[in-house]
Amino acid sequence: MAFAAIFTAAALAVSCSKSYKDIEVKDFKIEDLHISSMRSVDAVVELEIDNPAIQKFRAEYIRGVIYHKGSQVATFSSDDVIVLPPKQITRSRIKVRLTLDSPLSFLGKLADSGGVKFKDYTVDISADIKSGVIKFPYSKKGMEVAELVKKVDVDF
């Protein structure tokens, strides 16, 4: 009987320990891409996000930085909101605006490397995660783009 109580308490402690910090981007896919100016690209991105917590969250004010071999090449942001149901992996589509820091420098890097090689890119992402009226800062740094990208479908 005591063992059952200790086991139940331990299981509850482990399951309750999941929080907004455990939210993870599992995959992303570019669904649509439009060049809007020399420096800006608008895209629709499908994200696969795992929320292992027992709480429902909302991800807002999504933003990030893209690096090529450690040097910043672009920033991105989205005004869309993603609802993250508890204990689920969710697929959500959001509109993203990507802004190149230096279009000519970026094109030069593409030419030098013979195209986009995802293994050369990392991304930092941040968002505001809300649960009711409580807001938490969320941040993941140094995610390898090659590990995130499984399939990219883009028609130019």
C-alpha positions, 0 to 999 in steps of 0.5 A: 500500500505504501509503495503504491502511494509513493509510486503514484506521488512520483508519477504525478510529480513527473507528469506535473514537472512538464511546463512551457519550457518543455515545448519543442519544435519538432519539424517545419515545412515551408508551404508557400514563399513569396519575395515581397522586396529585395530584403523581405520574403513572406512565407507560410510555414507549417510547424509541428510543435510538441506540448508535453505539459498538462496545460494548454498554452498559446504562443504569440509574438513569434520571432527569431534569428537565422545564422549561417555558419555562426553569422546572422543572415536574417530575422523573422517574425509572425503576428499569428497565434498558435494554440497548443493543446495539452499533451499533444503534438500540434501542426499549425500554419503561420505567416512569417516575414523573413528579413535579410540583413544584407541581400547581396551578402546572402546571395554571395554566400549562396553562390559560394556554397552552391545553394542552400545547405541546411547543415550550415544554418542554425536558428534561434526562436523566441515567443511569448507563451501564455496560459490564461493571463500569465505570460512566460518568455520562451526561447530556444537557441542554436537549433540546427535547421538540418535537424528540423527540416524533413521536407521542404515544398516550395514552388518558385 
